[in-house]
Amino acid sequence: MLDMNEFETLQCPCGSTDFMELSKLTWKEGGGTVRQPVGWLCRACNVKVDTAKLIQELQLRRKRKELQALEEEVGAGAGTATPKKGVK
């Protein structure tokens, strides 16, 4: 079973799991510079990734694995169940 408390590695559609943080630098007279995170860039394909979409895809893969495990569990028990009278 999958551990819901365990961190999982996000993966770019190109297959890479290496990302670089994109930042916006701002400057203000007398205030110095400030770095503001604005996203992530895949190191392999240089495409800005949508982390929300990557998370949704990861959750979908997780649900498919859970479904597959349940289907296997039901399939393994299919021959052992005794049907009730009157139920076909």
N, C-alpha and C positions, 0 to 999 in steps of 0.2 A: 504494500500500500504506500502511496505517496505521502511524505511528511509535509503538511501544509505550513509548518513553522520553519522549514529549511529554505535558505536563499537559493534561487536558481539563476543560472547564467542566461542573460538575454542574448539572442543571436540575430544578426543582420540577415535579411533575405539572401545575401550572397554567401552565407555560411560562416562568416567571421564572427568572433566574439570579442574583438578588440575595437575599442572606441576611444575617441579623443573628445574632451570637453570643449565646446565652443563658448567663447566669452565675448562680451561687449565691454570695452573699456571706456569709461567716462572720466572727465577731468573737470575740476572746478577751481577757479582762482582761489588760492589760500586753503583749499580743501584737499588737494592731492588727487590721486586717481582711485577709481573704484572699479573692481571687476564684477560684472554681472553675468552669471551663467545663462546661456541662451539656447543650449541644445547639445547634441552629440553628433559626431561625424565618424562613420565607419572608417577604420584605418586601411582596410583592404580595398574597398571600392570608392572611397571618398564621397559617399552620399550621406547627406544629413538624414538621420533616422528619426522616426516618430516613436518615442518610447512607449506611448500609450498603445500604439498598434502592436509593438513588439510584445508588450505584456498581454494584450488580448490574444495574440497568436499562441503565446506560451500557455495561457489558461485553456485555450481550445485544445491544444495537444494534451494537456493534463486530463481534461474531461474525456477525450477520446481513449486515453490509456485506461481510465477508470471504467469506461463503458466496455472496453475490450476485456478487462479483468472480470467484470460482472457477467459478460456473455460467456466467457470460458467457465466461470463458476456454475452458471445455469446449465451450460452444455454438459459439464462433467456430472451434474446431478440428474440429468434428464432421464437416464436409464434406471435410476434407483428409486424414483418416486412411484408410489402405488396410487393409481387413480381411484377416486372415490366413486361409490355406486351412484349411478345416475348422471355422472359427468363424463362426457366423451371428449 
